[in-house]
Amino acid sequence: MNHKAFLVLATCLPVVPLMAQDSLLDALGKDSTANSYTIAIFKSTRVVNGHSLETLPQGVLDLRISHRMGFVNGGISNFFGLDQATIRLGLDYGITDRLMVGIGRSSYQKTVDGLLKYKLLRQCDAGCTMPIALDVVASASVTTLVAEEVPWYRPGNEDYLSNRLSYNFQLVAGRKFTEGLSFQVMPGVVHRNLVTRKDEHNDLVNVGVAGRVKLSRRSALTGEWFGVLPGQGPRDPFHNSVAIGVDIETGGHVFQLHFTNSTGMFERAFITETTGDFFKGDIHFGFNISRVFTVYDPKAKALRKQDGIHAKPQKARVPAK
Amino acid sequence: MNTGAIMKHQAFIAAIALALAPVLSRAQEKFGARDGNITFFSHAPLEDITAVSRNAASVLVPATGAIEFSVLIKAFEFKKALMQEHFNENYMESGKFPKAKFNGQLKTEPGDDISKPGAHTVQVDGTLSIHGVDQPLHTRAILTASTDGTIQAECKFNVRPEDHGITVPGLVRDKIAKSMEVTVSITYHKL
């Protein structure tokens, strides 16, 4: 018999089912490599007090209501701090997907602050290679207290507006390492136009670190630390800022509950003027509530436009001769 | 058996293989697309949500009826940027499950050939994989072959997020439908 022919056939046959196992989609060649950027490195534009890598998408308005209660070591007579509250009300808006602006009003020193935040680099998932995200933050604040109550004023000082101003510049660099773990470093400088004592520096170079560990799809544990670098004049009685918290996201709201030793909620206040010693129990319970509103839909417009274009060839689909 | 006979047999098999080759290759003729439209629509008491992807990949083999789809979850566009983020982060977990896939078989009416110009109604049976969970899918589709060699496919079916292990928390239950209407519209070109 023609064993050889049989052998040839026998060796050929298994090839057919083997080929069938490959995905049909292989016939299309490699996947298209459209750039895809990492989303949701943090749940909100703030970690606790400081900025996260997130900015608001274009057309989104974020109303932020932040509270810091009194120190929990105030004891039962102060209801563990809940008798008092320091408040910041803020409005942030996404001008583009990368540029965000915001204003805020704090009860702490009756301060008004304004901010600009820009996404300089976006971490890349596919199609490009950028391993980190990098934002720049610039903000300014002005206290509206009467001159005698401004802490750094001395009797006889002229009450210039410029003396009430302070500025903050910050880089926020970080990465979403895994679905559940994000980490960022924030070097920056706070500039105070006027300080209390002669030996105090107007500029304070500082660095912060912050991170997030997701607990579930909608909640995460966050932590943040800001330290003023040593060798910049006397810092007493101020401490570095520490905060740990939980983010809970429910559709349009993000609730951030936390413990922090900082009272103020804008950069000069929490980076350079934190009076509480976290490890001696000078801790505030606090929360930020973020509620977002889509006030302008750039995508809806684009989608409608695309649909219009798409509809044409379908209507014109008359059997071509 | 002498060597000559074997040679003859081998030549014979080779001849058959050669003769069959064009037939086989035509049988394996593939149609594909990279720009398929997949839309899903959620109708709920408080909110209607629509999302669309314009780059679903698909390959169709008319001779065997084999059909395969793949779409990137992240490619779905929503009107609201935050919805898109929540869709990826909270529901689809697109970091873990980047693609939705369908792998199935088309069944034509007896004697029908979908590569012939005209409209054909077909039964589609297969497995839909979303959020890492496979579910059988049975639906009907309309395939329209044009004389220019393209095949247009239209299909509509429903998917329940719950069936694919996607949980909707009580707080937003009035905003997200229990069943999503999925519409597929795709134009295949010969590969």
Interface residues (C-beta under 8 A of the other chain):
Chain A: M1 N2 K4 A5 V8 L9 S23 L24 L25 A27 L28 D31 S32 A34 S36 I39 A40 P57 Q58 G59 V60 D97 D125 E179 R217 R218 E249 T250 G251 G252 V292 T294 D297 K299 A300 L303 Q306 H310 R317 P319 A320
Chain B: M1 A5 I6 H9 Q10 F12 I13 K30 G32 R34 N37 V52 R54 N55 A57 S58 V59 L60 V61 A66 I67 E68 S70 L72 K74 A75 E77 F78 K79 K80 A81 L82 E85 H86 N88 E89 N90 Y91 E93 G95 K96 P117 S146 T147 D148 Q152 P169 L171 V172 K175 L191
